[in-house]
Amino acid sequence: MSKIKVAQIITRMDWGGSSDIFRILSNGIQPERFDVRIIIGHTDYPSLKTQEFLSRFSGRVTVIEELQREINPFKDLCAFFKLYGLLRREKFDIVHTHTAKAGALGRLAAKISGVPKIVHTPHGHNFYGYFGPFLSRLIVIAERFLAKFTDKIIALTELERKDLIKFNVAGGDKVALIYQGLEFDAPKGDKDSIKRKFNIDPGEHVVGMVGRLEPVKGPEYFLQAAQEVLLEFKNTKFLLVGEGSLRTKLEKQARDSGLVDKFIFTGWREDVPDILSIMDVMVLPSLNEAVGIVLVQAQSMGVPVVATNVGGIPEVVKGGETGILVPPADAHSLATAISSLLKDAPKRASMGEAARTGVSGKFKAEEMAKKVSELYDDLL
């Protein structure tokens, strides 16, 4: 019996949650049953795991340079025609697209080229919280159109599933809820030695944020909250782990606010589990968020979190139990929540243990791959 040919398409494999899920899924699908091909756009910041993944799939990876996240009519048209030619030539049984841009171009190309089954994972959505009312409305209309020839849409959270139905993008029978699978890596050193790498004293509190330094992640509110927290907890260091278009602005903001000695910009790091392990509090101040994978990673290590009450975050963080949820774009609420945990070690410990228990077993990589494989089988 011949293998089922599956094309997995995403715009880029830069450091981040969507690319991690894409990589873990592509790795986990049974090779004896599925012939998985990878189609990606240009990648600037691949993690070490992503580099190893692409090397392992060598010969089964196609890079389309014009396939990018930003809107560019000329490049988008080039990417579409390249996708169309590739999908028509290879005659895939299933095309599975990931994220908005790859989902739009990939699904259109798959439909026109005659691919039998089309699957899409949005990894969140742009229906609200990202753009103004007019553009958000256009996005909803576009997604309704694309959904007409999509056989299955995979939602990663219950909120995402409900929103797809609420905005009439797709009916409940077309939307499958499959929680993302993650890899839970243990730290590779003890806390004191890891702290020394960042010039942090053993007795200092550590509060950190891990994520892209982009407006939707709200890093400026983290920096503003740090100023307020330091008024009461001077023996605290703040870690900002990630890279993005806001870095230069944030570094200037830190200098202007007198936070140079208290704020550490680490850039992209491969040792995120190590960094999470030294945090007393993990913070994610996103204005919108599909899941917040780093929140799951932090909680799996027993780190209590402070996060915004947006998107799929409340499905990952149980407010008052495994962490504290605050309104978005509210630095004062963020600071108050961080301070409440720093001043109460027993509360941090109990929340951390509840967090560890809460995520245990819910986000298994093999379970995600198994459910997606079964979805493929059902479609065919």
C-alpha positions in Angstrom: 0.0 0.0 0.0 1.4 3.4 -1.0 2.0 6.1 1.6 -0.3 9.0 2.0 1.4 12.1 0.6 1.1 15.1 2.9 2.4 18.6 2.3 2.9 20.8 5.5 3.0 24.5 4.6 4.1 27.4 6.8 5.5 30.9 6.0 8.6 30.6 8.2 10.4 28.5 10.8 11.7 31.2 13.0 11.8 30.8 16.8 8.3 30.7 18.1 5.2 28.7 19.0 3.7 28.1 15.6 6.9 26.8 14.1 7.5 24.6 17.2 4.1 23.0 16.7 4.7 22.6 13.0 8.0 20.9 13.6 6.7 18.6 16.4 3.7 17.6 14.3 5.8 16.9 11.2 8.2 14.9 13.2 5.5 12.9 15.0 3.4 11.7 12.1 4.1 8.1 11.4 6.7 7.8 8.5 5.6 4.3 7.7 2.1 5.6 6.8 2.7 9.2 5.7 5.1 10.7 3.2 5.5 14.2 4.7 6.9 17.0 2.7 7.8 20.5 4.1 7.1 23.7 2.3 8.3 26.9 4.0 9.3 30.5 3.4 12.5 32.3 4.2 13.6 31.7 7.8 15.9 34.2 9.6 16.0 32.9 13.2 15.7 29.1 13.2 16.3 27.4 16.6 18.8 24.7 16.9 16.0 22.2 17.0 14.5 23.6 13.8 17.9 23.4 12.1 18.2 19.8 13.1 14.6 19.2 11.9 15.2 20.7 8.5 18.5 18.7 8.2 16.7 15.5 9.0 14.0 16.3 6.4 16.7 17.1 3.8 15.4 16.3 0.4 11.8 16.7 1.5 12.0 20.5 2.2 11.1 23.1 -0.4 11.9 26.7 0.4 9.8 29.4 -1.4 11.6 32.7 -0.6 8.5 34.8 -1.6 6.3 33.0 1.0 6.5 35.5 3.8 4.3 36.7 6.6 4.1 40.4 5.5 1.7 41.4 2.8 3.5 42.1 -0.5 1.3 41.7 -3.6 4.2 40.9 -6.0 5.9 38.3 -3.7 2.5 36.9 -2.7 1.6 36.3 -6.3 5.0 34.6 -7.0 4.5 32.4 -3.9 1.1 31.4 -5.1 2.2 30.3 -8.5 5.2 28.4 -7.1 2.9 26.7 -4.6 0.4 25.9 -7.4 3.1 24.4 -9.6 4.5 22.3 -6.8 1.2 21.0 -5.6 0.0 20.2 -9.1 3.3 18.4 -9.9 3.6 16.4 -6.7 -0.1 15.3 -6.5 -0.4 15.3 -2.7 -3.3 13.5 -1.0 -3.5 16.1 1.7 -2.3 19.7 2.0 -2.1 21.0 5.6 -1.4 24.7 5.9 -0.4 26.6 9.1 -0.9 30.3 10.0 -2.8 33.0 8.1 -0.6 33.8 5.1 0.4 30.2 4.3 -3.2 29.3 4.9 -4.5 31.7 2.4 -2.0 31.1 -0.4 -1.6 27.4 0.3 -5.3 26.6 0.4 -6.0 28.5 -2.8 -3.2 26.8 -4.6 -4.3 23.4 -3.3 -7.9 23.9 -4.4 -7.0 25.1 -7.9 -4.3 22.3 -8.3 -6.9 19.7 -7.4 -5.6 18.4 -4.1 -8.2 16.0 -2.7 -8.2 17.1 1.0 -7.2 20.4 2.6 -6.6 21.0 6.3 -5.7 24.3 8.0 -4.4 25.2 11.4 -4.7 28.9 12.1 -2.6 29.0 15.3 -4.9 31.6 16.6 -6.8 34.1 14.4 -6.8 37.8 13.4 -10.6 38.4 13.9 -10.0 40.9 16.6 -7.2 42.3 18.7 -4.6 42.8 15.9 -6.1 45.3 13.5 -8.8 47.9 13.3 -12.5 47.1 12.7 -12.4 47.4 8.9 -9.3 45.2 8.3 -10.6 42.7 10.9 -13.9 42.5 9.0 -12.0 41.8 5.7 -10.0 39.1 7.4 -13.3 37.4 8.6 -14.7 37.6 5.1 -11.5 36.1 3.6 -11.5 33.3 6.1 -15.2 32.5 5.4 -14.3 32.2 1.7 -11.3 30.0 2.3 -13.2 27.8 4.7 -15.6 26.8 1.9 -13.0 24.6 0.3 -11.2 23.6 3.5 -12.1 20.1 4.7 -11.0 20.5 8.3 -9.8 23.4 10.5 -7.8 22.5 13.5 -8.3 24.8 16.5 -5.7 24.6 19.3 -8.0 26.0 22.0 -11.7 25.9 22.8 -11.9 29.7 22.5 -10.5 29.5 19.0 -13.0 26.7 18.1 -15.8 28.8 19.4 -14.7 32.0 17.6 -14.5 30.1 14.3 -18.1 29.1 14.8 -19.2 32.5 16.3 -17.8 34.5 13.3 -19.5 32.0 10.9 -16.1 31.0 9.4 -17.0 27.3 9.7 -19.6 25.1 11.2 -18.9 22.9 14.2 -18.6 19.8 12.1 -15.7 21.3 10.2 -13.7 22.4 13.2 -11.6 19.9 15.2 -10.1 20.8 18.6 -6.7 19.3 19.0 -4.4 20.6 21.8 -0.9 21.4 20.8 1.8 18.9 21.7 5.0 20.2 23.3 8.4 19.0 24.2 9.2 19.4 27.9 13.0 19.7 28.2 14.6 19.7 31.6 17.2 22.4 32.5 20.8 21.5 32.0 22.3 23.1 35.1 21.5 24.1 38.7 19.9 27.5 39.4 22.9 29.2 40.8 25.1 28.4 37.9 22.5 29.4 35.4 22.0 32.7 37.3 25.8 33.4 37.1 25.6 33.2 33.3 23.4 36.4 33.5 25.3 38.1 36.3 22.4 37.5 38.7 23.1 36.9 42.4 21.8 33.7 44.0 19.6 35.7 46.4 18.0 38.0 43.7 14.4 37.5 42.5 14.1 36.8 38.8 11.0 37.9 36.8 11.0 37.1 33.1 9.2 37.3 29.8 9.9 35.0 26.8 8.5 36.0 23.4 8.9 37.9 20.2 9.5 41.6 20.8 6.6 42.7 18.7 3.6 45.0 19.6 1.1 42.1 19.9 3.2 40.5 22.7 3.1 43.7 24.8 6.8 43.8 26.0 6.6 47.6 26.7 4.0 46.9 29.4 6.4 44.4 31.0 9.1 47.1 31.1 6.7 49.6 32.6 5.6 47.1 35.2 9.2 46.4 36.1 9.7 50.1 37.0 6.8 49.9 39.5 7.8 46.5 40.9 11.3 47.8 41.6 10.0 50.5 43.9 9.2 47.7 46.4 11.4 44.9 45.3 14.8 46.4 44.6 16.5 43.0 44.8 15.0 41.8 41.5 16.3 41.3 38.0 14.1 41.2 34.9 14.9 39.0 31.9 13.5 39.8 28.4 14.1 36.7 26.2 13.5 37.1 22.5 14.1 39.3 19.5 12.0 41.5 17.3 11.3 44.9 15.8 10.8 46.6 19.2 14.2 45.7 20.7 16.0 49.0 20.0 13.0 51.0 21.3 12.7 48.8 24.4 16.5 49.1 25.2 16.2 52.9 24.9 13.1 52.8 27.2 15.1 50.8 29.7 18.0 53.3 29.6 15.7 56.3 29.9 13.9 54.7 32.8 17.1 53.9 34.7 16.6 50.1 34.4 19.9 49.3 32.7 21.3 47.5 35.8 18.0 45.6 36.4 16.9 44.7 32.9 18.6 42.0 30.8 17.9 41.6 27.1 19.1 38.1 26.1 18.0 37.9 22.5 17.2 34.5 21.0 18.2 31.7 23.3 18.4 27.9 22.9 18.4 27.3 26.6 14.9 28.5 27.4 14.3 25.7 29.9 17.3 26.8 31.8 16.1 30.4 31.9 12.6 29.4 32.9 14.0 27.3 35.8 15.5 30.4 37.5 12.4 32.5 37.3 10.3 33.3 40.4 7.6 34.6 38.1 7.0 34.2 34.4 5.2 37.0 32.6 3.3 37.1 29.3 1.6 40.5 28.7 0.2 39.7 25.2 -2.5 41.8 23.7 -3.7 38.7 21.8 -2.5 35.2 22.0 -3.5 31.9 20.5 -2.1 29.7 23.2 1.1 31.0 24.8 3.2 27.9 24.6 5.9 29.3 26.8 3.2 29.5 29.6 2.8 25.7 29.3 6.5 25.2 29.4 6.9 27.5 32.5 4.1 25.8 34.3 5.4 22.3 33.5 8.5 23.4 35.5 6.4 24.7 38.5 6.9 28.4 37.7 3.8 30.5 38.6 2.8 32.9 35.8 1.2 36.4 35.4 -0.5 36.7 32.0 -3.1 38.7 30.3 -6.7 37.4 30.1 -6.8 37.2 26.3 -7.2 34.6 23.6 -6.5 31.1 24.6 -4.5 32.0 27.7 -7.3 31.3 30.2 -7.4 27.8 29.0 -3.8 27.3 29.9 -3.6 29.5 33.0 -6.2 29.0 35.7 -6.5 32.4 37.3 -6.0 32.3 41.0 -4.8 28.7 40.9 -1.8 28.3 38.6 -1.2 32.0 38.0 -2.7 35.4 37.9 -4.6 36.8 34.9 -4.7 40.6 34.3 -6.3 42.9 31.7 -4.2 43.6 28.6 -2.3 46.9 28.1 -2.4 47.5 31.9 1.1 47.8 33.3 -0.1 48.7 36.8 -2.2 45.5 37.1 0.7 43.6 35.7 3.0 45.1 38.4 0.5 44.5 41.2 0.2 40.8 40.3 4.0 40.3 40.0 4.5 42.1 43.4 1.8 39.9 45.1 3.8 36.8 44.1 7.2 38.1 45.0 6.1 39.0 48.5 4.5 35.6 49.1 6.8 32.6 48.7 4.2 30.0 49.9 1.8 31.4 47.3 4.4 31.1 44.5 5.1 27.5 45.6 1.5 26.4 45.7 0.7 28.0 42.4 3.8 26.5 40.9 2.8 23.0 42.0 -0.8 23.5 40.9 0.6 24.6 37.5 2.9 21.6 37.2 0.0 19.2 37.9 -2.5 21.1 35.7 -0.5 20.9 32.4 0.8 17.3 33.1 -0.4 15.0 30.4 -2.5 17.6 28.5 0.0 18.8 25.9 1.7 15.6 24.8 3.5 15.7 21.4 2.6 12.1 20.6 -1.1 12.7 21.4 -1.2 15.6 19.0 0.4 13.6 16.2 -1.9 10.7 16.8 -5.1 12.8 16.6 -3.9 14.6 13.5 -3.0 11.3 11.9 -6.5 10.0 12.7 -8.0 13.2 11.2 -6.1 12.6 8.0 -7.3 9.0 7.9 -11.0 10.0 8.5 -10.8 12.6 5.6 -9.5 10.0 3.2 
